[in-house]
Amino acid sequence: LKYEIAIAIRHNIIVWIRGPFECSVNDHEIFRGGKKDDRKKNKLDRDALYFHPKLQNGRKAVGDSGYSCRDLSDKMVTTRWIHSKQFKKWIARVKSRQETLFIRMKAFNLLGGVFRHSKG
């Protein structure tokens, strides 16, 4: 199963979790809320991160090179050859923080089972 997870860039908090999705679903489809054909038919999932109010008014998410297509450039920043060396280092730090979170979530099997808290 796949999950869409976002962390705050300047704070140590998870700001978004959505899923689970089947492994066959593309990351672009999860982020956008559907396939390209769904956009034409107006069948996009409005609960997708793409439509989140925090990503409006010029704010963007940071993603890996898999998100580097032109139709996501208004919502997603990826490392590009035109960026300065300093900006590329900053993007690498942001992506590294997210990968560290994923490694820890996998190590502790946080998304692999059902959580049941005690009644006390």
N, C-alpha and C positions, 0 to 999 in steps of 0.2 A: 504494500500500500504506500501511497505517496501523500505527503502533507505539504501545505504551503505555509511557511513560517517566516516571519519578519522580526528583526530586532531593531531597537532604536540605535541610531548611529552614535549618539553622544552619551547614552545611558545604558546601563546593564539590565535592560528589561526586554521581555518578549512583548511585542506590540500586536502581533497578528498570528493566529493559527487557524487554518481552515483545512478541512479534509475529514476523512480519508478519501483519496481518489484511487482508482484502479491504476496499476503501473503502466498500462497502455496509454494513459492520457498524457499528452504532451505538456511540458511546463508552460509553454505559451498559452495553451488552451486554459490551463488552470488560472494563470494570471489575468488573462482577458475575460474569462468567463464563458468561453466557448470557442468553436472553430471559426475560421474566416467566413464560411458559408452562413453560420449562425448570425453574424453581424448583418448580413444582407436581409435575413429573414426576421431581424429584430428579436432573436431568441436568446440573447446573452444573459448570463446569470448576473444580476445586478449586485449580488453579494460578493463578487470577485474583488480582489485587491485593486484591480485597475480602476474601479469606480469608487474606491474609498475616499472620503472627503480629505484625508491627509495628503492624498496625491493629486489634489486639485490646485489651481492657482500657481502652477510652475514648480511645485515640489515634486521630487522624484525619488524612486527607490534605486538602490545599487544592486546590480545583478552581474552574473558571470557572462562570459562571451556567448553563451547560448541564447541570451536575450538581445543580441546586437542587431536585430532586424529594424528596418526603418519605421515600421508601424508602431513600435514600442518606444521610440526615441523621445516622445513627449512625456513618458512616465518612468523611464528606466535609464540609468546611467551605466555604461559599461566602459571598460578600458579601451581606448582607441589610440591610434598612432599620433593623432593631432594633440593629445593631452600632454601637458608638461610632465617632466620627470617627478616633480613634487606631487602633482595630482595623482599620478599613477601609483606612487607609494601610498598615498592616503587611501585610494580605492583598494589596494592590496591589503592594507590593515583592516579595513571594514569587512572585506570578504573573508579574511582569516578569522576574525571574531565570529562570524556566522558559521564557518566550517568547524571551529572549536565547539560551538554550541551543538552542532549536529553530531559530532563525535561523542560528546558527553551524553546526549539524548540516546544515542545508539548503545553506548556502554551500559547505561542504567536501564535500558529497555523501557523508556518512558512512554513510547507510543505503541508498544507491542502488545499490551494487555489492557484489561478493563480495571480501572481504579475503583476500589471499594473502601470507603473510609469507615471507621468504627462509629458506633452510635453514641459513644461516650464523649 
